Amino acid sequence: AQSLSNFDCVCEMRELVKSALISSEPMKIGNIAKLWKDTQSSYDEIQNLLLEESKSKVLGKLGRMQLAKVSKYIERTGYEYNRIASNWYFAINNEWVVIDELDDFELTCESPFS
């Protein structure tokens, strides 16, 4: 059975962004890209599971709607970390990177403060 713990990748994204912005460590854009893809696949899995579950297991229609809403909020939070990382990369390198389409998982962004 799947659960919202599938969204641990969003917490990892938060830690990567926090360490770059606050602790001046290099931002691992490649890791954020991989975690963003994991977040999207977790969201899709949870949405599919909610469609398949019977009403009695998830407190009926209202329960499924609430779980879908919570999972969407978590997915959107991951998206915002994705955008922060993209903007940070642009601010440092003056070059846009579309993290959604990134295949180079080794890409990093050095901190200007280190």
C-alpha positions as CSV (number, residue, x, y, z in Angstrom):
1,A,0.0,0.0,0.0
2,Q,1.2,3.5,-0.9
3,S,1.1,6.4,1.5
4,L,2.0,10.1,1.7
5,S,5.5,8.9,2.8
6,N,6.1,8.5,-0.9
7,F,6.6,12.3,-0.8
8,D,9.8,12.0,1.2
9,C,11.5,13.3,-1.9
10,V,9.9,16.7,-1.3
11,C,11.6,16.8,2.1
12,E,14.9,16.0,0.5
13,M,14.3,18.8,-2.0
14,R,13.7,21.2,0.9
15,E,17.0,20.2,2.5
16,L,18.9,20.6,-0.7
17,V,17.5,24.1,-1.3
18,K,17.9,25.1,2.4
19,S,21.6,24.0,2.4
20,A,22.2,26.0,-0.7
21,L,20.4,29.2,0.2
22,I,21.2,29.3,4.0
23,S,24.4,27.3,4.4
24,S,26.0,28.4,1.1
25,E,26.6,24.9,-0.1
26,P,26.5,24.1,-3.8
27,M,23.0,23.4,-5.0
28,K,22.7,20.0,-6.6
29,I,20.4,20.8,-9.5
30,G,20.7,17.3,-10.8
31,N,19.5,15.8,-7.5
32,I,16.6,18.3,-7.5
33,A,15.7,17.2,-11.0
34,K,15.7,13.5,-10.0
35,L,13.6,14.2,-6.8
36,W,11.2,16.3,-8.8
37,K,10.6,13.4,-11.2
38,D,10.1,11.1,-8.2
39,T,7.6,13.6,-6.7
40,Q,5.6,13.6,-10.0
41,S,5.6,9.8,-10.2
42,S,4.5,9.5,-6.5
43,Y,1.7,12.0,-7.1
44,D,0.5,10.0,-10.1
45,E,0.6,6.7,-8.2
46,I,-1.4,8.2,-5.3
47,Q,-4.0,9.7,-7.6
48,N,-4.4,6.3,-9.4
49,L,-4.7,4.5,-6.0
50,L,-7.4,6.9,-4.8
51,L,-9.4,6.3,-8.0
52,E,-9.2,2.5,-7.4
53,E,-9.9,2.4,-3.7
54,S,-13.4,1.5,-2.5
55,K,-15.4,4.1,-0.6
56,S,-15.3,2.2,2.7
57,K,-11.5,2.1,2.9
58,V,-11.0,5.9,2.6
59,L,-13.9,7.4,4.4
60,G,-16.1,7.7,1.3
61,K,-16.0,10.3,-1.5
62,L,-15.1,13.1,0.9
63,G,-12.1,11.3,2.3
64,R,-10.8,10.5,-1.2
65,M,-11.2,14.1,-2.2
66,Q,-9.4,15.3,0.9
67,L,-6.5,12.9,0.3
68,A,-6.3,14.0,-3.3
69,K,-6.2,17.6,-2.2
70,V,-3.4,17.0,0.3
71,S,-1.3,15.1,-2.2
72,K,-1.8,17.9,-4.7
73,Y,-0.5,20.4,-2.1
74,I,2.5,18.3,-1.5
75,E,3.2,17.9,-5.2
76,R,2.9,21.7,-5.7
77,T,5.4,22.3,-2.8
78,G,7.8,20.1,-4.7
79,Y,7.2,22.2,-7.8
80,E,8.0,25.4,-5.9
81,Y,11.3,23.9,-4.7
82,N,12.0,23.0,-8.3
83,R,11.3,26.6,-9.4
84,I,13.5,28.0,-6.6
85,A,16.4,25.8,-7.7
86,S,15.9,26.9,-11.3
87,N,15.9,30.6,-10.3
88,W,18.9,30.2,-8.1
89,Y,20.8,28.5,-11.0
90,F,19.8,31.5,-13.2
91,A,20.9,34.0,-10.6
92,I,24.3,32.5,-10.2
93,N,25.1,31.4,-13.8
94,N,22.9,33.8,-15.9
95,E,21.6,30.8,-17.8
96,W,18.1,29.3,-17.6
97,V,17.8,25.6,-16.9
98,V,14.5,23.8,-17.3
99,I,14.8,21.3,-14.5
100,D,11.8,19.3,-15.7
101,E,13.7,18.4,-18.9
102,L,17.1,17.9,-17.3
103,D,18.8,14.6,-18.0
104,D,22.3,15.6,-16.6
105,F,21.9,14.6,-12.9
106,E,25.4,15.8,-12.1
107,L,24.7,19.5,-12.7
108,T,25.5,21.6,-9.6
109,C,25.4,25.3,-9.0
110,E,28.3,26.7,-6.8
111,S,27.3,29.2,-4.2
112,P,28.6,32.7,-4.8
113,F,29.2,33.1,-1.0
114,S,31.6,30.3,-0.5
